[in-house]
Amino acid sequence: MHPAFSVLVFTVISGAGYGLIFLMVLGHLSGVEVLQQRPLLLSGGILALIMISVGLMASTLHLANPKNAWRAFSRFRTSWLSREAVFAIVFYPFSLCYLLGVWLEGAQLSSGFLVAGAISALLALITLFCTSMIYASLKTIRQWHNALTPVNYITLGLMSGALLLCAVQAIVNQELAGDLQYLATVLVIMGACVKVIYFFWIGKPSGSSIQTATGFTQASVRLMDQGHSSNGFINNEFGYSVAADKLLRIRLASLTLAFALPLLLLWTGGVVLMVLAVIATLAGLLAERWLFFAEARHVVRLFHGDQRT
Amino acid sequence: MKLGLVVDMDTCVGCHGCATACKQWNTSGTIGPLSDKDPYGKDPNGAWLNRIRTFEVGDTPNSKTVHMPMSCMHCEEAACVTVCPTGASYKRSEDGIVLVDQDKCMGCNLCAWACPYGARELDPDQGTMKKCTLCVDRIYDTGLPEDERQPACVLTCPTKSRTFGDFDDPESEVSKLVRDRAGKQLMPELGYNPVNTYLPPRNKPVVEVHEMTGLTQSIKGWVNKIIQR
C-alpha cells in the first residue's frame, strides 16, 4: 500500500493526543496525586487538543475531493471512517467543557465537569479504536485484517500519550513523578511486545493466492501482461514495493526510536531528556506507521504479478 | 433482478475492444468524464473501468494463455458500499448494480482499498471514484433498439466472449452458461459473492508431438509394414 504522508501524520499525532488526554483524565479522576494540579491538567489538555486537531486537519489533505468531506458523517451505521469522524467531532465539546472546568475550578471539579471529563476520555479511546478498525475491517489486506491492528493502534497511542504526559509533568514540576515514570515504562514495554508480535505474525504468507484470484486452483499461474503500458491508479496505490533489506533496516530504526531510546531516556528522568524521548517516540512511530502501509499487500497485486499476498 | 456479466475465458482473445468501447461510452455517460492525465505524454495515467489481464496457466506443453477482462463484479456483499463514509457508493436494490454518486464522493480511496478486484479507479482530474456502471444509461434506454440495450463492452466484443443478463432468472442465458460451463467466481474465499462469473477454458487435447525413435525401432517398423503388404 502506498503510504500517504498525511495519513501517517494524522494517525501518529492524533493517536498520541488521544492517548495523552485519556491517561491524564483517567489519572485525574481516579485521584493520582501528581495529576491533581491545575497548570499540569491545563497544559496537558491543551497540548492534546492541539495535536488531535493538527492530525485531523492533516487527515483531510489526502482527500481528492475535500469539498464533500462534510458528508463523511452520514454513514455511521456501516462505515468505520464515518464512525471515526463522528466520534472525533463529538469529543470536542466534552473535552473543552472538562478543560473549562479545570480552568474555573482547578483540580477539584464539580460533578458536571467530572462527567464531561469521563466522557471525553471514553470518546478519545473510542476514536482511536475506530481509526484502527478502518484498517482492520478490510478483508483485502491480510496484514491489516486481524485483531493485532486495533491492539497496535490503541497500545501505541496510549504509549506515546504516556510519554507526552511524563514530558508535560516534568516540565511543569521540573521533576519527573515516579507514578508516571512507572506507567510509561509499562506501556513502552507493552508497545514493543505488541509490535514485535505483529512483525512475526505478518511474516507467514496466507489467504488468497494467484490461484484463487484467477480460479485456476489446480495449475501454476503466471502473469504475462498487466494489460496497460503505463502505471495507473491501481499500480500507484497498491503496487508499492520496498526491498526486504530496506524494510528490515526501517523496522530496526523504528523499534530503536519508538521503544528502546525512550525507555532509556525515561529512566534518566531529566526534563530535557523527557522531551527528547517524546520526539524520538513520535519519529519512531512515524516509521512504524510507514511500515504498516509499506508492508501491507493488497490482494489486487495478485492480478499484477504476485503469487501470494 | 441480479444483473451481471459472464466472461468466457475460452474465447476471449485479449483484444482490449471491451475496454476501449467502455471508455468511449462512459466518458460521456452518467458518471461524467473518465479523465486522462498526460494522455499523449511520457507517463500517461487515466481512469478505466475495464482492465484486461493476461495469464499463462499450466506448464508447457499443457499450458494456455488466458485473458481476463475485469470490471466491477457487482458483488452481493459489496464491501466498497459498506466502508463508504459519505454514502456515495451504493448498491441498487432493484437490479444489484453498484454505483458511485459523483456528487457525494470525497475521494478518500477507502472503497478502492476494500475492492479485491481493482475495479475502482480514482479519476485523476475529478478527484472522485469511477467504476463500471454496467452501462446503466444504456440497458434501460427505451430509445435504443431492444437488442442494443446491453453494456457497451458486450455489444462490441468481436468473439462474443461477454454475456449480459439476470443471474436471478434460472433460464436466462447467463445462468445457463454458468451451469453448463461450470462458471467460477474470483476469490470466493473473501466472501464478497461477486455476481460476474468466469467460464474456464474448455479442455482440449494437447497438440501431438512427433517423437523420434531409435534406428532398430524404425527398421522393425518398416519390416512390419512390408510383411503386412
Interface residues (C-beta under 8 A of the other chain):
Chain A: M1 H62 L63 A64 N65 P66 K67 N68 A69 R71 A72 F73 S74 R75 T78 S79 W80 L81 S82 A85 I134 S137 L138 K139 T140 I141 G207 S208 I210 T212 A213 T214 G215 F216 A219 S220 V221 R222 L223 M224 D225 Q226 G227 H228 S229 S230 N231 G232 F233 I234 N236 E237 F238 H298 V299 V300 F303 H304
Chain B: G14 H16 A19 D43 P44 N45 G46 A47 W48 R51 I52 R53 T54 F55 E56 V57 G58 D59 T65 V66 M68 M70 A79 V81 T82 V83 C84 P85 T86 G87 A88 D103 K104 C105 M106 G107 C108 N109 L110 A112 W113 A114 C115 P116 Y117 G118 E121 L122 P124 Q126 G127 T128 K184 Q185 L186 M187 P188 E189 L190 G191 Y192 Y198 P200
